[in-house]
Amino acid sequence: MEKFRAGGVGRDEVLRAFQSPPVAHLDFAQVDTHRALRKGFPEVIFGAGKTPDQVVKIAGKLIDHGQRVLATRITPEHARVVRKKFKHAKHHELARCLTIETKPLPKREGTIAVICAGTSDLPVAEEAAVTAEIMGNTVVRIPDAGVAGLHRILARLEVLQKANVLIVVAGMEGALPSVVAGLVCKPVIAVPTSIGYGASFGGIAALLGMLNSCGSGVTVVNIDNGFGAGYAASQINALTEK
């Protein structure tokens, strides 16, 4: 609407814009330009399987509609091509994400804590953190705090208990979310990772351990799905505003 008011566009043209389908058509994709109205955040680009040129074109459509961009599972080649086109794009290398902010977004009250069991789990934890941040949340990161050294998580107890939502990322046996859930009264989103030795079965052991958690208030996303955890945590945190 601001674009129409600033440009002095007539009433009929405004109505035509509202009546047009909420989809930007490309040869290889149909970009949902109204998703931000329904979900509170624009369509997110899943980079895996897409060429750099496809990511650029989808991002361009979102930017044309004044929307911020989050692309996940981005390779360095994706990032190079996108940043050549959009100079203000930011590549979060560890998270394998790319963000483009069209304008600053006010931060919500409250924090989301992202707790990572081990350094090897950091890529998934960072994907969750970057997702939550681009959606307008303040994120507190607690790295390398797994159950092999329980004093490390107990030392951050005050931070944990102040958070509105907690994302706990762990591989191996996936025990950390149960520990955290026993220390806080807020929702805990558990993220199993594919990190571990042979009997971890690529994260299945951690997934099953988290699904069988005795900690109350634990919900579980899929293996290595930091994005899903960050998105869900943002939706939960948004409820505090209402």
Summary of the structure (lengths in Angstrom):
residues: 242
radius of gyration: 19.7
end to end distance: 24.6
largest distance: 65.6
contacts: 795
relative contact order: 0.11
helix: 45%
strand: 18%
